Structures are given as structure tokens and as C-alpha cells.
Amino acid sequence: MRPDFEEFRKISMLVSPNKDLVIFPASMSHFPFELADGSIISTVCLPAYFPIELKYPYTASELADKIQYGIEQWGQHPCFENHSGKNTLEEKYYGVKGFKNAVKGNLHITVTINCEVEGNSVYLSMPRKRGYAYLGLDKIYLPADAEWLDFAEATLKFINMDITQLRSYKILKSDLNI
């Protein structure tokens, strides 16, 4: 099932080892995208290069405000559509050549709202050693009536947890760019 893009909203966050974070809102792209089953879709949700920064230390309330602002930026900025793994969004933001170098040790957190398939969720992943991709480690589902502070608290749970204790981390450790 594909998301209903009328209601769906998404942001991506990169969190550095020192807990500084940057949020990238998303927009719709009409760049052809191949699904796992081989079918091609022409509408996908991709991050936009519109960095929203938050320096550590920050409160749950401050994070909630940034998450809300990021979600409100949905569709307001063009997608960053370079899928080649060269000159990636992450490289551009950090000013570092090479995806692997730009994201080493970072957490990648995705917030989705009103997704038909998953509802509201906060999803933790980390960059792979090879390729331009992230591997999922954990997900927190939130109720339909979740408030911005709920999304912030779930995000902070991931930021502050010892991810080395996650079963998925232990299984995927050799593939992670840590």
C-alpha cells in the first residue's frame, strides 16, 4: 500500500555524536523510483535541502517546536534528488566529500505523520558502511492523536539511548558506519 500523500508528512533528522541535530523536511518528487517488486512509481517523498538546525543542549519543547516547523515545511522546498551517492544531501550539509565520511557515527531519525501504512512513527536508523543507505534499528509508533511533544520525546529516547544494547544493532553492527 502506498501512502496517501494528501495527509502524509515526513521529516528526516541527522544527529551527530555530540547530539547536535539537523532536520530536513520532505517534498514530493516526480523522479522515477523503482520499488522492491520492480515496479516504477513517479511520485515519491524525498528530503529537501532546507536544513533546520538545533544545537545541543535542547529541551523536549524546543525539539517539538523544530519538528513541528519541519513538518510545516512539507512541500515548500524542492527535493534534493541526487540518488547517485555522490554529492549527497549529507555531503552538502556537512561540507565533507563522501557520504561515508559525512555521516560516520550519526543517527538518522525519521518522523512520519499520517502514514496510511504506519500511522505516526519515529524511526531510528544508522548509515551503512557501503552505499548510500541507512539500516533501520528501531521504531516507536505513536497514537493518531500524538502531539508534537510526543514526537520529540520519542526522538529524544533514541538520541539518549545506548543503541549498542539494541538487538538490531548487535546483528547489523558489521554493516554500520560507526
Order of alpha helices (4+ residues) and beta strands (2+ residues): beta-beta-beta-beta-beta-beta-alpha-alpha-alpha-beta-beta-beta-alpha-alpha
